[in-house]
Amino acid sequence: MPADIIITNGIVVTVNPHFDIIKNGEVRIKDGRITSVGPVGMDAGHHPEAQVIDAGGGIIMPGLINTHTHLPMSLFRGLADDLMLSDWLNKHIFPAESKHINEHTVRIASLLSCAEMLLSGTTTCCDGYFFESGVAAAVRESGMRAVLGQGVIDFPAPGAPDPARNIDIAREFLAAVKDTSPLIHPSVFCHSPYTCSGKTLCAAKALANEFGVRFQIHVAETKGEADMIEGAGGLSPIAYLDRLGILDENTIAVHCIWVDDVDIEILADKGVCVSHNPESNMKLASGAAPVAAMLDAGILAGIGTDGCASNNDLDMFSEMDMAAKLAKVFSMDTIVLDAQTVLTAATMGGASVAGLSEITGSIEKGKAADIIIVNTAKPHLTPMYDPVSHLVYAARGSDVDTVMVNGRILVKDGALVYMDVEKIMDGVRKVAGEVMRG
Amino acid sequence: MPADIIITNGIVVTVNPHFDIIKNGEVRIKDGRITSVGPVGMDAGHHPEAQVIDAGGGIIMPGLINTHTHLPMSLFRGLADDLMLSDWLNKHIFPAESKHINEHTVRIASLLSCAEMLLSGTTTCCDGYFFESGVAAAVRESGMRAVLGQGVIDFPAPGAPDPARNIDIAREFLAAVKDTSPLIHPSVFCHSPYTCSGKTLCAAKALANEFGVRFQIHVAETKGEADMIEGAGGLSPIAYLDRLGILDENTIAVHCIWVDDVDIEILADKGVCVSHNPESNMKLASGAAPVAAMLDAGILAGIGTDGCASNNDLDMFSEMDMAAKLAKVFSMDTIVLDAQTVLTAATMGGASVAGLSEITGSIEKGKAADIIIVNTAKPHLTPMYDPVSHLVYAARGSDVDTVMVNGRILVKDGALVYMDVEKIMDGVRKVAGEVMRG
């Protein structure tokens, strides 16, 4: 079968089940799917029509998967830092959201976030926010792959002033977005067990089940949350959600910091997917999730940046670095979360969390061509004994040269092919000017 | 006085004692020194000969100061990760050093490290290693500013096979390097209280005093070290060094993780300078230094990357991010090490640690022009409410466009002006090939 794209002359870090690394490798793509992976010259066939991409000796790897984001929050990047969580939320983020978040600002800020993610090698994200159809429009325009959840919360929220209508609005989103694009997977994003009643949690989960989609929820993020829920009913946040019947293999439990061994057993038994967000958890002083213990228990875990207002970027390379180092220093063990484990979490792990492990997350025959090329001919990536070490401990988002989603080249020579990034940045700056005026 | 360089059209983050930020600012330079800092148009004088550098609305700031490095160790970047400290050192790093470290490899790997540091906005570093005259040659070639210490250790070391000659070799280095360049400040780097006898520690400190130079030492890095020293004499590592008379305002105490309130009081009383190395401390699972408490106690503290074999890069931007986030999550307090505190530590704090606070570390009239420009017209730095937040939480080394040391432009449009980076990388790759063959 003649290929229409051939990526050649690079180290292929496949992240397949054997974690094969092909030193001088080549990937062939036809109609957006990977048709072969192997050493250069493996296939004597002629591909006269194929576009050849020379990786220049760099690393050819699966696109990174960001399992937790709030894309429109790039509008508030750096608006408020170094504050107590309650002050940050109540005095800065919530007022800014209530005044400045609308369909237009959600779309423009989501475009900015997609541009940032693509330029730093992320090809798939799991998002949850309000006006999520605006996020969907931006993601569609960007060409990325995504799981997108309309927010459900028992407070007046942007686009959902009446909490009584939250489930209806989420249903409208699911109905409107499903089947609009093979790259977009609608979902339900229920904010948390401390901002939603048991009734809302159950209704939101029932809605996700009805549509057969992922259910995303923040849980066990802070000690305050854990204390509040335990104080109310004697159960940990995880045990409480389990009691409600929320936890299953379609649930993405985000954060999972304040979990004990029993909670980890519940998460493992129910096949719950976990999104680990080290930078946000550190910056907001929420704590360090026991991610090594969760992985050991067989829990599917991916890595996420969280909204970039609490990070303050969407760079999955720095997130991998932070995940590895945070786990080591918290457990006082250099061995936990080694580079291969972290890279796997940020690719195949993320694909599993997103429910897309058959489609993306690795470079394997039959999968969609969600592939990035990292340029390693730079001082900070020289010499190279081990490409995986470099990807986790030394590379930055800015080392990504080429990004392809579903076989479509979205970033070439480190620049966006289709998105007008200057126009997008100008649009966001205009809105930010209004935010600054209050 | 006519300027010979004018940097204009940027946000000047001065890091002067008032932490002044000039929104649309300009910096004028004459003969390598800053002659004025203020808003664009402050000075109606004519400067017909001046080279004008347009910062394009980006951030004009003091060059970053890396207070702890082992420059030649870039040769071992990513050679071995995710190992117990003892295995990492004894099975990988020490054997590789003993076989592959020589005058040639020290020089070529130090050139690589200088290239990496300059490209990521570091203008001054404090280094300690063996064959330090090779490091000095490389740093001189790069145009950077540095404090460079010949290593002293009571074991056979590269270039110093007989420990009995360690002090003599350090003395020869001091004598040979002093007064060779206004940018290079020789120093003594005594490895640690657990690898040097009390006699060696005292002799090395006496030598530093004799030459009036900085004395650098790793101390209180691991719990094992603290236990060993306390076991031997009942004193903490800090109290032990104090008892020996090692601690004063010319001593740079690197790491200082395993310190208690009494140790912090000693460090403060003696005016000791501290280098905080968060990424290395996390990756080697050494622990988290109480840097906020040390700053509160009035201790001069700077930030360092450590050797990039335990990091694995020399990017001070990611180091700032990590410093802020590590302190927050360890203390469970979002407020500690806010962005301004961290940026100050990485600039003026570092200058004080290096003993160069009169010369560098801030953009002030009379200081040397050690200045960098950060390009903020990128998605991950948009919008911008607060330039200081961006520098700590969102910028990366690759956002640095222009780097000037002592008024000499070393990086322009993100590329090195004088160093042949391709040739340097090729040289290091050749040596790394030999390292790989064992």
Contacts between the chains, C-beta under 8 A, distances in Angstrom:
chain1	res1	chain2	res2	distance
A	74	B	379	8.0
A	74	B	382	7.7
A	75	B	383	7.0
A	77	B	382	7.5
A	77	B	383	6.6
A	77	B	385	7.8
A	77	B	394	6.7
A	78	B	383	7.9
A	78	B	384	6.8
A	78	B	385	5.1
A	78	B	386	5.2
A	78	B	389	3.8
A	78	B	390	5.6
A	78	B	393	6.7
A	78	B	394	6.6
A	79	B	385	4.9
A	79	B	386	7.9
A	81	B	338	7.0
A	81	B	339	5.9
A	81	B	386	7.5
A	81	B	389	5.0
A	81	B	393	6.5
A	82	B	324	7.9
A	82	B	334	6.2
A	82	B	335	5.8
A	82	B	338	3.7
A	82	B	339	6.3
A	83	B	334	6.0
A	83	B	335	7.0
A	84	B	334	5.7
A	84	B	335	6.8
A	85	B	334	6.4
A	88	B	334	7.3
A	112	B	379	5.5
A	112	B	382	6.3
A	113	B	379	7.9
A	115	B	379	4.5
A	116	B	379	4.0
A	116	B	380	4.8
A	119	B	379	6.4
A	119	B	380	7.7
A	120	B	380	7.2
A	223	B	332	7.8
A	279	B	325	6.4
A	281	B	329	6.7
A	282	B	325	3.6
A	282	B	326	6.8
A	282	B	328	5.8
A	282	B	329	4.0
A	283	B	324	7.4
A	283	B	325	5.3
A	283	B	328	6.2
A	283	B	334	7.2
A	283	B	393	7.3
A	284	B	328	7.7
A	284	B	334	6.0
A	285	B	328	4.4
A	285	B	329	5.7
A	285	B	331	7.2
A	285	B	332	5.0
A	285	B	333	5.6
A	285	B	334	4.5
A	286	B	329	7.6
A	287	B	329	6.7
A	287	B	332	7.1
A	288	B	329	6.1
A	308	B	380	8.0
A	308	B	394	7.8
A	311	B	393	7.1
A	311	B	394	8.0
A	312	B	389	6.7
A	312	B	390	7.5
A	312	B	393	4.0
A	312	B	394	4.5
A	313	B	380	4.7
A	313	B	393	7.4
A	313	B	394	4.7
A	314	B	380	7.0
A	315	B	380	6.7
A	315	B	396	7.5
A	318	B	318	6.3
A	318	B	321	7.2
A	318	B	396	7.6
A	321	B	279	8.0
A	321	B	318	7.2
A	322	B	322	7.1
A	322	B	325	7.2
A	324	B	82	7.9
A	324	B	283	7.4
A	325	B	279	6.4
A	325	B	282	3.6
A	325	B	283	5.3
A	325	B	322	7.2
A	326	B	282	6.8
A	326	B	326	8.0
A	326	B	329	7.3
A	328	B	282	5.8
A	328	B	283	6.1
A	328	B	284	7.7
A	328	B	285	4.4
A	329	B	281	6.7
A	329	B	282	4.0
A	329	B	285	5.7
A	329	B	286	7.6
A	329	B	287	6.7
A	329	B	288	6.1
A	329	B	326	7.3
A	331	B	285	7.2
A	332	B	223	7.8
A	332	B	285	5.0
A	332	B	287	7.0
A	333	B	285	5.6
A	334	B	82	6.2
A	334	B	83	6.0
A	334	B	84	5.7
A	334	B	85	6.4
A	334	B	88	7.3
A	334	B	283	7.2
A	334	B	284	5.9
A	334	B	285	4.5
A	335	B	82	5.8
A	335	B	83	7.0
A	335	B	84	6.8
A	338	B	81	7.0
A	338	B	82	3.7
A	339	B	81	5.9
A	339	B	82	6.3
A	377	B	425	7.0
A	379	B	74	8.0
A	379	B	112	5.6
A	379	B	113	7.9
A	379	B	115	4.4
A	379	B	116	4.0
A	379	B	119	6.3
A	379	B	421	6.2
A	379	B	424	7.5
A	379	B	425	6.6
A	380	B	116	4.8
A	380	B	119	7.7
A	380	B	120	7.2
A	380	B	308	8.0
A	380	B	313	4.7
A	380	B	314	7.1
A	380	B	315	6.7
A	380	B	397	7.4
A	382	B	74	7.7
A	382	B	77	7.5
A	382	B	112	6.3
A	382	B	425	4.6
A	382	B	428	5.7
A	382	B	429	6.6
A	383	B	75	7.0
A	383	B	77	6.6
A	383	B	78	7.9
A	383	B	428	5.4
A	383	B	429	5.3
A	383	B	431	7.8
A	383	B	432	3.4
A	383	B	435	7.9
A	384	B	78	6.7
A	384	B	432	7.8
A	385	B	77	7.8
A	385	B	78	5.1
A	385	B	79	4.9
A	385	B	432	6.9
A	385	B	435	7.7
A	385	B	436	6.3
A	386	B	78	5.2
A	386	B	79	7.9
A	386	B	81	7.5
A	389	B	78	3.8
A	389	B	81	5.0
A	389	B	312	6.7
A	390	B	78	5.6
A	390	B	312	7.5
A	393	B	78	6.7
A	393	B	81	6.5
A	393	B	283	7.3
A	393	B	311	7.1
A	393	B	312	4.0
A	393	B	313	7.4
A	394	B	77	6.7
A	394	B	78	6.6
A	394	B	308	7.8
A	394	B	311	8.0
A	394	B	312	4.5
A	394	B	313	4.7
A	396	B	315	7.5
A	396	B	318	7.7
A	396	B	396	4.9
A	396	B	397	7.2
A	396	B	398	5.9
A	397	B	380	7.3
A	397	B	396	7.2
A	398	B	396	5.9
A	398	B	398	3.9
A	398	B	399	7.7
A	399	B	398	7.7
A	421	B	379	6.2
A	424	B	379	7.5
A	425	B	377	7.0
A	425	B	379	6.5
A	425	B	382	4.6
A	428	B	382	5.7
A	428	B	383	5.4
A	429	B	382	6.6
A	429	B	383	5.3
A	431	B	383	7.7
A	432	B	383	3.3
A	432	B	384	7.8
A	432	B	385	6.9
A	435	B	383	7.9
A	435	B	385	7.7
A	436	B	385	6.4
